[in-house]
């Protein structure tokens, strides 16, 4: 992880994560709809999900996603709601697997 690699460079002496990843991706269909609704929605892509285990709480795995916010119009808000639904559904599927 980047934090572990750069700890010494910034004077850190504490390890935060045992394991951690951020997974970034886009949905061509949902991204297209969001950006057609408002070109500023480019800022929310790629979408991010994360999973980590801390040194302080070994064995406790945390998963989540970065909720996309904004929307300048009803079409934009609807498009971003679809993105959030996808992220929520994916997270539920992952959690249900364990």
C-alpha positions as CSV (number, residue, x, y, z in Angstrom):
1,X,0.0,0.0,0.0
2,X,1.1,3.5,-0.7
3,X,0.7,4.6,2.9
4,X,3.1,1.9,4.0
5,X,5.6,2.7,1.2
6,X,5.6,6.4,2.0
7,X,5.4,6.3,5.8
8,X,9.2,6.8,6.3
9,X,9.2,9.7,3.9
10,X,6.6,11.6,5.9
11,X,8.0,10.7,9.3
12,X,5.2,8.3,10.2
13,X,6.0,5.4,12.5
14,X,2.5,3.8,12.7
15,X,1.0,1.2,10.4
16,X,-2.7,1.8,9.8
17,X,-3.8,-1.1,7.6
18,X,-3.0,-4.7,7.5
19,X,-4.6,-4.9,4.1
20,X,-6.5,-2.4,2.0
21,X,-7.6,-1.8,-1.5
22,X,-9.7,0.7,-3.4
23,X,-11.3,-0.7,-6.5
24,X,-12.2,1.9,-9.2
25,X,-14.3,1.2,-12.2
26,X,-16.9,2.8,-14.5
27,X,-20.1,1.5,-16.0
28,X,-20.2,2.6,-19.7
29,X,-24.0,2.7,-19.6
30,X,-24.4,4.6,-16.3
31,X,-21.5,6.9,-16.9
32,X,-22.8,7.9,-20.3
33,X,-26.3,8.6,-18.9
34,X,-24.8,10.7,-16.1
35,X,-22.6,12.7,-18.4
36,X,-25.3,13.3,-20.9
37,X,-27.5,14.6,-18.1
38,X,-24.6,16.9,-17.0
39,X,-21.1,17.0,-18.4
40,X,-19.9,18.0,-14.9
41,X,-20.7,14.5,-13.7
42,X,-17.4,13.5,-15.2
43,X,-16.0,14.3,-11.7
44,X,-17.7,11.3,-10.2
45,X,-16.1,8.7,-12.5
46,X,-14.5,6.3,-11.8
47,X,-16.6,4.9,-9.0
48,X,-14.8,3.6,-6.0
49,X,-15.4,0.7,-3.6
50,X,-13.0,-0.1,-0.8
51,X,-12.1,-3.0,1.5
52,X,-9.6,-2.9,4.4
53,X,-8.5,-4.4,7.6
54,X,-6.7,-2.3,10.2
55,X,-3.8,-3.2,12.5
56,X,-5.9,-2.0,15.4
57,X,-8.8,-4.3,14.6
58,X,-7.4,-7.4,13.0
59,X,-10.0,-9.7,11.6
60,X,-12.6,-7.0,11.1
61,X,-13.0,-6.4,7.4
62,X,-14.6,-3.1,6.4
63,X,-16.2,-2.7,2.9
64,X,-17.9,0.3,1.4
65,X,-18.1,2.7,-1.4
66,X,-17.8,6.4,-2.1
67,X,-21.4,7.7,-2.7
68,X,-21.6,9.9,-5.7
69,X,-23.4,13.2,-4.9
70,X,-24.5,16.3,-6.8
71,X,-26.7,16.7,-9.7
72,X,-27.7,20.0,-11.3
73,X,-31.0,18.8,-12.7
74,X,-33.6,16.1,-12.1
75,X,-32.1,14.0,-14.9
76,X,-28.6,14.4,-13.4
77,X,-29.9,13.4,-9.9
78,X,-31.7,10.4,-11.4
79,X,-28.5,9.3,-13.3
80,X,-26.4,9.6,-10.1
81,X,-29.0,7.7,-8.1
82,X,-28.7,4.9,-10.6
83,X,-24.9,4.8,-10.0
84,X,-25.4,4.8,-6.2
85,X,-27.9,1.9,-6.6
86,X,-25.3,-0.1,-8.6
87,X,-22.7,0.5,-5.9
88,X,-25.1,-0.4,-3.1
89,X,-26.3,-3.5,-4.9
90,X,-22.7,-4.6,-5.5
91,X,-21.8,-4.1,-1.9
92,X,-24.8,-6.1,-0.7
93,X,-23.8,-8.9,-3.0
94,X,-20.2,-8.9,-1.7
95,X,-21.4,-8.9,1.9
96,X,-24.0,-11.7,1.3
97,X,-21.2,-13.9,-0.1
98,X,-19.5,-13.8,3.3
